[in-house]
Amino acid sequence: MTCNIGKADRILRVALGVVLVITGIVTSGSPGVIMGIVGLIPLGTGLMGNCPAYTLFGINTCKPHHM
C-alpha cells in the first residue's frame, strides 16, 4: 500500500478515531456500538497511512518524497 494520507491528515484521523472509539465505549446501547465501529475507520486509515476512498477519487495529501 502506498501512502496517500499526509502527516496532518493522519494526526486528525487518529485523534478523531480515538475520540469516537472512547465515546462509543462510554455510551451504552446501539449508539455506542455504532460510534465505536465508525471510530475504527478513521483510526485504522490514519494508522495505516492509506485511505481507500482517497485512492478511489485520486486524492493524495502526502508530500512527494525527494531522493
N, C-alpha and C positions, 0 to 999 in steps of 0.2 A: 504494500500500500504506500502510495506517495502522500506526502504531507500536503494538505490543501487548506489548513487552518493555521493562521498566524498566531503569534505569541499572545497578543491582547485578546484575540477571539477565544483562544484556548483557556485563558485565565477566566474570562467571563463565563464560558460554558461550564467549567469545573465548579466555579462558585455558585452559579445558578443551579446546577445539578445537585450539589451538596445541600443547598438550602431546601430544594424541593424534596429530596430524599428524607432529610431530617424532619421537615414539616409533615411529610407523609407518615413517618414513624409515630409522631406525637398526635396525629389526627386519627380519630377512631373511625371505623367503618369503611365503606366503599370509597368515599372521597380521599381518605388517607392512602388506601392501596393504590388508587389511580394516580395520585400525586407522586407517590414513591416510584411507581413504574415510569411515569413520564419524566421524572427527575433522572432516571438512569440513562436516558437518551443523551441529553447534553453532557452528562458526566462521562459517559463512555466515549462519545465523539471527541470531547476535549482531551481525555487521557490518551486516546489513540492518535490524535492529530489528523484524523481523516473524517470528513463528513460525506456520506453517500449523496445527500441532496446537493451539496456543493458540486460534486462530480457530475451529477445529472444535469445541472444548469451551467456548468463550465465556470464556476466561481473558484477563485484561489486567492486567499488572503495571506499566504506565505510569501516572505521576501525571497527573491531569487538567490540561489547560492552562487557565490563567486569563487572560481578556482584559479 
